[in-house]
Amino acid sequence: MEEPYPYDTVASNPGRVTVDHLCHFMNYPKWYLIWGVPSILFVGAATQLHWACWIPAVICIVLLLLYTFIITETFKHGCVNPGIVVQVSPTLIAVMTDLSKGDGEHYPVMKIIKKNLPRVKGEELHVGTRVATVAIYQDDAKVKRPHWVDFHPKPVLCANFDPTVAKRILNTIDTDDWEHLERELSAMHPPYTPGLRWLKSDGPSIPA
C-alpha cells in the first residue's frame, strides 16, 4: 500500500497557490466527473423518485468536496519544483526534485509527465519553456525507506487561470535548480518517455 505526502511534512518551497477549481477541472476532469455526475443524478432521483436516493447523493457530494479539499491543500502545501518542456505535440515536461526525506542523503530524480498546457496570452509553447509545478510525494508503507518512492507534479498553469500566479511561483525557484535540471537534460536524448528516472547511477531502486 502506498501513502501520499503527509501534510505535517513541510515542503522546502511550498506552493501557496490558490486553486481555481474550474481551471483544475478543465485540465484534470476525471475525479470531478466521477463524483460530480452521480451527485447530480442521485439528487435528481431523491427529489423526483425516492428519499432514499439522498443517501448515495450525500456520499458522492462529500467525496467530491473531499477531493476539492485535497487539491486545494496540494497546491497550498505541496512542493514547488522546476519543469521544462522537452517536447510539444504531445507536450512532455521534465520535472526534477530530490526524494530525500531530509536525512542528509540526496536522491535526485527527474520525472517526465505528459500534460497539455494552456496558452498564456496566445504565446506558443516551445521546447525549453520553463514551467512551475507543485507536487505531492508518495511513500511505501510496506518498506521503510530514507526517501520517497515517487512524486506527482502538476503545472501551476493547470490550477489557476491567472498567468501572474505561475510567474510568481517561477520566481521562487532557485537558479541552481534550473541549471541542475538543464544539465541533466543536456545528457539525455530524445525520444522522451513519461516516467521516473534516478539521476545518479548508485540511486536506490523502486519496486514496481
ChimeraX attribute file (.defattr): number of C-alpha atoms within 10 A of each C-alpha:
attribute: neighborCount
match mode: 1-to-1
recipient: residues
	/A:1	7
	/A:2	12
	/A:3	13
	/A:4	15
	/A:5	22
	/A:6	13
	/A:7	12
	/A:8	7
	/A:9	10
	/A:10	12
	/A:11	16
	/A:12	11
	/A:13	15
	/A:14	19
	/A:15	23
	/A:16	18
	/A:17	22
	/A:18	15
	/A:19	21
	/A:20	14
	/A:21	19
	/A:22	14
	/A:23	17
	/A:24	19
	/A:25	16
	/A:26	13
	/A:27	17
	/A:28	16
	/A:29	13
	/A:30	11
	/A:31	14
	/A:32	18
	/A:33	13
	/A:34	13
	/A:35	19
	/A:36	17
	/A:37	14
	/A:38	16
	/A:39	23
	/A:40	14
	/A:41	13
	/A:42	24
	/A:43	21
	/A:44	15
	/A:45	16
	/A:46	17
	/A:47	12
	/A:48	10
	/A:49	11
	/A:50	12
	/A:51	12
	/A:52	12
	/A:53	18
	/A:54	17
	/A:55	12
	/A:56	16
	/A:57	21
	/A:58	14
	/A:59	15
	/A:60	21
	/A:61	19
	/A:62	14
	/A:63	17
	/A:64	20
	/A:65	15
	/A:66	12
	/A:67	15
	/A:68	18
	/A:69	12
	/A:70	12
	/A:71	18
	/A:72	19
	/A:73	18
	/A:74	22
	/A:75	24
	/A:76	17
	/A:77	25
	/A:78	30
	/A:79	23
	/A:80	30
	/A:81	27
	/A:82	27
	/A:83	31
	/A:84	23
	/A:85	22
	/A:86	20
	/A:87	19
	/A:88	15
	/A:89	9
	/A:90	9
	/A:91	16
	/A:92	23
	/A:93	31
	/A:94	27
	/A:95	28
	/A:96	29
	/A:97	23
	/A:98	18
	/A:99	21
	/A:100	16
	/A:101	14
	/A:102	11
	/A:103	8
	/A:104	8
	/A:105	12
	/A:106	16
	/A:107	20
	/A:108	15
	/A:109	20
	/A:110	21
	/A:111	22
	/A:112	21
	/A:113	23
	/A:114	18
	/A:115	17
	/A:116	16
	/A:117	18
	/A:118	17
	/A:119	12
	/A:120	13
	/A:121	7
	/A:122	7
	/A:123	8
	/A:124	9
	/A:125	18
	/A:126	14
	/A:127	13
	/A:128	14
	/A:129	13
	/A:130	19
	/A:131	22
	/A:132	25
	/A:133	28
	/A:134	28
	/A:135	24
	/A:136	21
	/A:137	19
	/A:138	18
	/A:139	21
	/A:140	17
	/A:141	11
	/A:142	9
	/A:143	10
	/A:144	9
	/A:145	13
	/A:146	17
	/A:147	20
	/A:148	20
	/A:149	20
	/A:150	21
	/A:151	24
	/A:152	16
	/A:153	26
	/A:154	24
	/A:155	25
	/A:156	28
	/A:157	23
	/A:158	23
	/A:159	27
	/A:160	19
	/A:161	19
	/A:162	13
	/A:163	14
	/A:164	12
	/A:165	17
	/A:166	20
	/A:167	15
	/A:168	12
	/A:169	22
	/A:170	19
	/A:171	10
	/A:172	15
	/A:173	15
	/A:174	11
	/A:175	10
	/A:176	9
	/A:177	15
	/A:178	16
	/A:179	12
	/A:180	13
	/A:181	19
	/A:182	16
	/A:183	11
	/A:184	13
	/A:185	15
	/A:186	9
	/A:187	7
	/A:188	9
	/A:189	7
	/A:190	8
	/A:191	7
	/A:192	14
	/A:193	12
	/A:194	12
	/A:195	12
	/A:196	18
	/A:197	13
	/A:198	18
	/A:199	15
	/A:200	11
	/A:201	6
	/A:202	8
	/A:203	13
	/A:204	13
	/A:205	8
	/A:206	11
	/A:207	7
	/A:208	3
